[in-house]
Amino acid sequence: MAAAYRVVVAERQDLIIVTVVCEECASEVSINSETANVPIACSSCGREFGENAKTALIAYSRFQRTARTAETQAGKAIFRFSIKQTD
């Protein structure tokens, strides 16, 4: 039997804040992906984030900024994310 789940739909602006978890100390750093600079290292233990993590954050930030411009030009939200939640 398949697991039951429901789908929550979030608009782009609902997903602006992104949290990065340090692999070393498990501290969390939350950033506004539209406006904040990508952190280079954990603010708690100083361990540098991996290149893939930094590249992903840069790409996500670029998406958020570009999508905001597209939505401003369209005059409405045009990006939606479907998030599955298991019951």
N, CA, C and O of each residue as an XYZ file, in Angstrom:
348
protein
N       0.836     -1.173      0.000
C       0.000      0.000      0.000
C       0.887      1.244      0.000
O       1.869      1.307      0.741
N       0.557      2.200     -0.800
C       1.329      3.437     -0.905
C       1.032      4.345      0.284
O      -0.075      4.355      0.822
N       2.045      5.102      0.675
C       1.877      6.049      1.771
C       0.965      7.192      1.333
O       1.046      7.668      0.200
N       0.114      7.615      2.228
C      -0.771      8.738      1.925
C      -0.011     10.039      2.112
O       0.805     10.175      3.023
N      -0.290     10.980      1.245
C       0.326     12.288      1.381
C      -0.622     13.344      0.836
O      -1.559     13.045      0.096
N      -0.360     14.553      1.212
C      -1.112     15.673      0.663
C      -0.110     16.638      0.041
O       1.069     16.637      0.395
N      -0.576     17.439     -0.866
C       0.292     18.383     -1.560
C      -0.028     19.786     -1.079
O      -1.182     20.215     -1.099
N       1.001     20.496     -0.646
C       0.884     21.890     -0.262
C       1.514     22.703     -1.386
O       2.621     22.397     -1.829
N       0.829     23.717     -1.841
C       1.354     24.552     -2.911
C       1.860     25.846     -2.301
O       1.135     26.540     -1.588
N       3.117     26.160     -2.591
C       3.736     27.384     -2.094
C       4.129     28.248     -3.282
O       4.598     27.743     -4.302
N       3.937     29.534     -3.145
C       4.396     30.453     -4.180
C       5.864     30.785     -3.930
O       6.381     30.575     -2.833
N       6.512     31.294     -4.938
C       7.940     31.579     -4.882
C       8.313     32.413     -3.658
O       9.288     32.098     -2.975
N       7.566     33.453     -3.377
C       7.935     34.334     -2.265
C       7.824     33.641     -0.906
O       8.379     34.121      0.082
N       7.111     32.516     -0.855
C       7.018     31.741      0.387
C       8.306     30.964      0.670
O       8.509     30.486      1.786
N       9.167     30.837     -0.328
C      10.384     30.035     -0.201
C      11.645     30.873     -0.314
O      12.683     30.375     -0.749
N      11.570     32.133      0.070
C      12.718     33.038     -0.030
C      13.765     32.707      1.033
O      14.962     32.732      0.750
N      13.329     32.404      2.233
C      14.277     32.102      3.312
C      14.751     30.663      3.164
O      13.943     29.738      3.096
N      16.063     30.482      3.116
C      16.655     29.151      3.000
C      17.612     28.959      4.183
O      18.315     29.889      4.578
N      17.628     27.758      4.734
C      18.477     27.449      5.880
C      19.538     26.441      5.473
O      19.242     25.422      4.849
N      20.783     26.744      5.839
C      21.910     25.858      5.564
C      22.343     25.252      6.891
O      22.524     25.970      7.875
N      22.509     23.930      6.920
C      22.924     23.227      8.129
C      24.397     22.853      7.983
O      24.784     22.218      7.002
N      25.210     23.243      8.948
C      26.643     22.935      8.935
C      26.851     21.431      9.093
O      26.274     20.808      9.983
N      27.672     20.861      8.232
C      27.969     19.428      8.316
C      28.768     19.078      9.566
O      28.700     17.950     10.056
N      29.516     20.035     10.076
C      30.402     19.795     11.218
C      29.674     19.904     12.558
O      29.700     18.972     13.362
N      29.025     21.049     12.793
C      28.451     21.296     14.126
C      26.920     21.313     14.145
O      26.320     21.460     15.210
N      26.286     21.163     12.984
C      24.831     21.139     12.842
C      24.156     22.479     13.152
O      22.937     22.534     13.318
N      24.942     23.557     13.232
C      24.345     24.883     13.383
C      23.602     25.241     12.109
O      23.962     24.792     11.020
N      22.575     26.042     12.250
C      21.781     26.450     11.102
C      21.950     27.934     10.842
O      21.949     28.747     11.766
N      22.095     28.275      9.563
C      22.186     29.666      9.135
C      21.052     29.884      8.142
O      20.995     29.225      7.103
N      20.152     30.807      8.459
C      19.042     31.122      7.557
C      19.347     32.426      6.849
O      19.771     33.401      7.468
N      19.123     32.432      5.529
C      19.391     33.643      4.751
C      18.194     33.956      3.856
O      17.433     33.070      3.467
N      18.055     35.220      3.549
C      17.074     35.660      2.574
C      17.738     35.499      1.207
O      18.678     36.226      0.885
N      17.260     34.562      0.415
C      17.931     34.230     -0.835
C      17.797     35.316     -1.899
O      18.504     35.273     -2.906
N      16.909     36.283     -1.701
C      16.794     37.390     -2.655
C      17.820     38.483     -2.384
O      18.275     39.153     -3.312
N      18.185     38.665     -1.122
C      18.989     39.834     -0.797
C      20.331     39.539     -0.129
O      21.264     40.332     -0.256
N      20.444     38.429      0.571
C      21.655     38.158      1.351
C      22.783     37.610      0.478
O      22.541     36.987     -0.555
N      24.001     37.852      0.906
C      25.153     37.228      0.275
C      25.228     35.774      0.719
O      24.831     35.430      1.832
N      25.740     34.931     -0.162
C      25.896     33.516      0.163
C      27.000     33.380      1.202
O      28.107     33.874      0.987
N      26.720     32.713      2.338
C      27.760     32.554      3.354
C      28.860     31.614      2.873
O      28.589     30.613      2.209
N      30.083     31.939      3.209
C      31.231     31.132      2.805
C      31.506     30.040      3.825
O      31.920     28.937      3.468
N      31.274     30.350      5.100
C      31.589     29.411      6.172
C      30.533     29.486      7.268
O      29.769     30.447      7.357
N      30.509     28.467      8.083
C      29.604     28.411      9.230
C      29.983     29.523     10.205
O      31.155     29.690     10.542
N      29.003     30.263     10.643
C      29.283     31.357     11.578
C      29.565     30.851     12.986
O      30.055     31.606     13.827
N      29.264     29.589     13.252
C      29.484     29.022     14.576
C      30.872     28.407     14.725
O      31.632     28.775     15.620
N      31.196     27.457     13.828
C      32.470     26.741     13.971
C      33.524     27.190     12.961
O      34.698     26.843     13.095
N      33.112     27.958     11.954
C      34.067     28.476     10.977
C      34.380     27.539      9.826
O      35.151     27.897      8.936
N      33.799     26.345      9.822
C      34.063     25.407      8.726
C      33.496     25.968      7.430
O      32.351     26.419      7.387
N      34.300     25.937      6.379
C      33.866     26.445      5.089
C      32.845     25.487      4.477
O      33.014     24.268      4.520
N      31.773     26.064      3.902
C      30.784     25.245      3.213
C      31.400     24.699      1.937
O      32.256     25.348      1.336
N      30.976     23.515      1.517
C      31.492     22.882      0.315
C      31.131     23.671     -0.943
O      30.178     24.451     -0.949
N      31.896     23.459     -1.991
C      31.664     24.157     -3.258
C      30.269     23.873     -3.811
O      29.617     24.782     -4.325
N      29.805     22.640     -3.715
C      28.475     22.316     -4.228
C      27.386     23.054     -3.461
O      26.417     23.521     -4.060
N      27.531     23.164     -2.160
C      26.545     23.893     -1.357
C      26.542     25.366     -1.739
O      25.479     25.964     -1.904
N      27.724     25.954     -1.878
C      27.807     27.369     -2.253
C      27.246     27.592     -3.657
O      26.538     28.571     -3.892
N      27.557     26.692     -4.592
C      27.045     26.819     -5.960
C      25.526     26.726     -5.977
O      24.863     27.480     -6.690
N      24.971     25.801     -5.192
C      23.511     25.652     -5.116
C      22.863     26.910     -4.551
O      21.832     27.356     -5.055
N      23.456     27.483     -3.511
C      22.907     28.710     -2.925
C      22.968     29.873     -3.903
O      22.031     30.668     -3.984
N      24.063     29.976     -4.644
C      24.197     31.035     -5.648
C      23.121     30.878     -6.721
O      22.477     31.852     -7.109
N      22.929     29.638     -7.200
C      21.922     29.381     -8.230
C      20.513     29.676     -7.713
O      19.698     30.256     -8.431
N      20.226     29.283     -6.480
C      18.897     29.516     -5.909
C      18.656     31.013     -5.730
O      17.557     31.505     -5.988
N      19.672     31.723     -5.295
C      19.558     33.179     -5.144
C      19.318     33.839     -6.495
O      18.493     34.744     -6.613
N      20.035     33.387     -7.504
C      19.840     33.927     -8.857
C      18.417     33.647     -9.341
O      17.775     34.519     -9.927
N      17.927     32.435     -9.099
C      16.547     32.111     -9.470
C      15.572     33.057     -8.777
O      14.686     33.614     -9.425
N      15.725     33.246     -7.464
C      14.791     34.091     -6.719
C      14.776     35.525     -7.254
O      13.709     36.115     -7.424
N      15.947     36.078     -7.517
C      16.014     37.460     -8.013
C      15.406     37.577     -9.416
O      14.648     38.508     -9.689
N      15.736     36.640    -10.294
C      15.229     36.679    -11.661
C      13.729     36.415    -11.690
O      12.999     37.057    -12.444
N      13.271     35.481    -10.879
C      11.841     35.169    -10.811
C      11.048     36.349    -10.259
O       9.933     36.617    -10.707
N      11.618     37.048     -9.293
C      10.952     38.241     -8.744
C      10.742     39.266     -9.854
O       9.673     39.870     -9.948
N      11.763     39.466    -10.697
C      11.655     40.401    -11.819
C      10.571     39.943    -12.794
O       9.766     40.753    -13.254
N      10.549     38.652    -13.107
C       9.534     38.113    -14.024
C       8.133     38.300    -13.457
O       7.209     38.648    -14.192
N       7.968     38.074    -12.162
C       6.654     38.240    -11.544
C       6.244     39.704    -11.475
O       5.065     40.028    -11.613
N       7.203     40.580    -11.265
C       6.912     42.010    -11.271
C       6.423     42.440    -12.649
O       5.459     43.197    -12.764
N       7.085     41.960    -13.682
C       6.683     42.295    -15.044
C       5.314     41.708    -15.385
O       4.526     42.342    -16.086
N       5.029     40.504    -14.895
C       3.736     39.866    -15.155
C       2.621     40.464    -14.303
O       1.443     40.366    -14.649
N       3.000     41.081    -13.191
C       2.004     41.668    -12.297
C       1.314     40.655    -11.407
O       0.299     40.963    -10.782
N       1.863     39.436    -11.343
C       1.274     38.397    -10.490
C       2.300     37.290    -10.269
O       3.333     37.227    -10.936
N       1.982     36.425     -9.316
C       2.859     35.276     -9.047
C       2.749     34.302    -10.216
O       1.645     33.967    -10.646
N       3.885     33.849    -10.728
C       3.859     32.902    -11.852
C       4.624     31.612    -11.549
O       4.637     30.700    -12.375
N       5.255     31.524    -10.385
C       5.976     30.316     -9.992
C       5.312     29.709     -8.767
O       5.048     30.403     -7.785
N       5.041     28.400     -8.831
C       4.457     27.674     -7.701
C       5.225     26.378     -7.497
O       5.702     25.771     -8.456
N       5.342     25.961     -6.256
C       6.037     24.728     -5.905
C       5.056     23.802     -5.211
O       4.334     24.219     -4.305
N       5.029     22.562     -5.630
C       4.189     21.549     -4.987
C       5.064     20.766     -4.006
O       6.073     20.174     -4.391
N       4.662     20.775     -2.746
C       5.432     20.130     -1.693
C       4.596     18.988     -1.127
O       3.511     19.209     -0.591
N       5.107     17.773     -1.248
C       4.385     16.612     -0.722
C       4.632     16.491      0.769
O       5.772     16.588      1.224
N       3.579     16.281      1.523
C       3.670     16.044      2.957
C       3.021     14.711      3.262
O       1.868     14.471      2.904
N       3.767     13.848      3.925
C       3.182     12.570      4.308
C       2.337     12.754      5.552
O       2.640     13.580      6.412
N       1.285     11.981      5.631
C       0.377     12.067      6.796
C       0.867     11.227      7.929
O       0.231     11.180      8.982
